């Protein structure tokens, strides 16, 4: 899916009490746990912590300022991991915060930052059967641009 960044991006409305942070290595284990939790129902997987953290932090498209982390009293409750190519790699929200606007706020924050970096579009991939995620993405102005078969 794709979001045209030449269009107006609303300001994020954050759920009360949350703090926005960028990625720091000391948050790696908590971010990893949330990502593992987010993939329990399928649709992806996360490598073991040490491998994930090494791959993440050494990826050529890595920029800690593009990994948006929502904290609730110091606990990681939401992550929007983006690459410098204006690509959203992962979006995970803890179930306690689902339905409260956190996923939307994280996406809008990413869009705003990519607009400031003068990107034209932001992209992500989502499974066609992930209706809840697709509804969220469509609600923030993302549109399907291409369908790809899922490798078996």
C-alpha positions as CSV (number, residue, x, y, z in Angstrom):
1,X,0.0,0.0,0.0
2,X,1.1,3.6,-0.6
3,X,0.5,7.0,0.9
4,X,0.9,10.1,-1.3
5,X,2.8,12.6,0.9
6,X,2.0,15.5,-1.3
7,X,-1.4,15.4,0.4
8,X,-2.1,16.9,3.8
9,X,-1.1,14.6,6.7
10,X,-3.1,15.3,9.9
11,X,-1.2,15.7,13.1
12,X,-1.0,12.5,15.2
13,X,-3.4,12.4,18.2
14,X,-1.6,10.3,20.9
15,X,-3.4,8.3,23.5
16,X,-3.1,10.0,26.9
17,X,0.0,9.3,28.9
18,X,2.1,7.9,26.1
19,X,5.6,9.1,25.4
20,X,7.2,9.0,21.9
21,X,10.7,7.8,21.6
22,X,13.1,6.8,18.8
23,X,14.9,3.5,18.9
24,X,17.8,3.1,21.3
25,X,19.8,-0.1,21.7
26,X,18.7,-0.5,25.3
27,X,15.1,-0.7,24.1
28,X,16.0,-3.5,21.6
29,X,14.8,-6.4,23.8
30,X,11.5,-4.8,24.6
31,X,10.9,-3.8,20.9
32,X,11.8,-7.4,19.9
33,X,9.3,-8.9,22.5
34,X,6.5,-6.7,21.1
35,X,7.3,-7.6,17.5
36,X,7.3,-11.3,18.5
37,X,4.0,-10.8,20.2
38,X,2.6,-9.1,17.2
39,X,3.4,-12.0,14.9
40,X,1.9,-14.8,17.2
41,X,-1.1,-15.1,14.9
42,X,1.1,-15.5,11.8
43,X,1.8,-13.2,8.9
44,X,5.5,-12.9,9.7
45,X,8.3,-13.8,12.0
46,X,11.1,-12.2,13.9
47,X,14.6,-13.6,14.2
48,X,16.1,-14.4,17.7
49,X,16.9,-11.2,19.6
50,X,20.7,-11.1,19.0
51,X,20.3,-11.7,15.3
52,X,17.4,-9.4,14.9
53,X,19.1,-6.5,16.8
54,X,22.4,-7.0,14.8
55,X,20.5,-7.1,11.5
56,X,18.3,-4.2,12.4
57,X,21.1,-1.9,13.6
58,X,23.5,-2.7,10.7
59,X,21.0,-2.5,7.9
60,X,22.0,0.1,5.3
61,X,18.5,1.6,5.5
62,X,18.5,1.8,9.3
63,X,18.1,5.2,11.0
64,X,17.1,5.2,14.7
65,X,15.0,8.4,14.1
66,X,12.8,6.3,11.8
67,X,11.9,3.7,14.4
68,X,9.0,5.3,16.3
69,X,8.4,3.8,19.8
70,X,5.4,4.5,22.0
71,X,6.1,4.1,25.7
72,X,3.6,3.8,28.6
73,X,5.4,4.3,31.9
74,X,8.6,3.1,30.2
75,X,7.0,0.0,28.7
76,X,7.1,-0.4,24.9
77,X,3.5,-0.5,23.7
78,X,3.8,0.4,20.1
79,X,6.5,0.3,17.3
80,X,6.5,1.7,13.8
81,X,9.8,0.6,12.2
82,X,10.7,2.4,9.0
83,X,13.5,2.3,6.5
84,X,15.2,5.3,4.9
85,X,13.6,4.3,1.6
86,X,10.2,5.6,3.0
87,X,9.1,2.1,3.7
88,X,7.2,0.9,6.8
89,X,8.8,-2.4,7.7
90,X,6.8,-3.2,10.9
91,X,3.9,-1.7,12.8
92,X,2.9,-3.4,16.0
93,X,0.6,-2.2,18.8
94,X,0.2,-4.0,22.1
95,X,-3.3,-5.4,22.5
96,X,-3.9,-3.2,25.5
97,X,-3.6,-0.2,23.2
98,X,-5.3,-1.5,20.1
99,X,-8.5,0.4,19.2
100,X,-7.2,3.6,21.0
101,X,-5.6,5.4,18.0
102,X,-2.0,4.4,18.7
103,X,-1.4,2.6,15.4
104,X,-2.9,5.6,13.5
105,X,-0.8,8.1,15.5
106,X,2.4,6.1,14.8
107,X,1.6,6.0,11.1
108,X,0.8,9.7,10.9
109,X,4.1,10.4,12.8
110,X,6.0,8.4,10.2
111,X,4.2,10.2,7.3
112,X,5.1,13.6,8.8
113,X,8.8,12.7,9.2
114,X,9.0,11.4,5.6
115,X,7.2,14.6,4.4
116,X,9.9,16.6,6.2
117,X,12.5,14.5,4.5
118,X,10.9,15.4,1.1
119,X,9.8,11.9,0.2
120,X,6.9,11.7,-2.3
121,X,5.4,8.5,-1.0
122,X,5.5,6.0,1.9
123,X,5.0,2.3,1.2
124,X,4.3,-0.9,3.2
125,X,3.2,-4.4,2.5
126,X,0.2,-6.0,4.1
127,X,-1.5,-9.4,3.7
128,X,-4.8,-9.1,1.8
129,X,-6.6,-11.1,4.5
130,X,-5.4,-8.8,7.3
131,X,-8.6,-6.7,7.1
132,X,-8.1,-4.9,10.4
133,X,-4.7,-3.6,9.3
134,X,-5.9,-2.7,5.8
135,X,-8.8,-0.7,7.3
136,X,-6.3,1.2,9.5
137,X,-4.0,1.9,6.5
138,X,-6.9,3.0,4.3
139,X,-8.2,5.3,7.1
140,X,-4.9,7.3,6.9
141,X,-5.0,7.6,3.2
142,X,-3.0,4.6,2.0
143,X,-4.1,2.9,-1.2
144,X,-3.3,-0.5,-2.7
145,X,-0.9,-0.1,-5.6
146,X,0.1,-3.7,-6.3
147,X,-0.7,-7.3,-5.4
148,X,2.0,-9.9,-4.9
149,X,1.6,-13.6,-4.4
150,X,2.7,-14.9,-1.0
151,X,5.6,-17.3,-1.3
152,X,4.8,-20.8,0.1
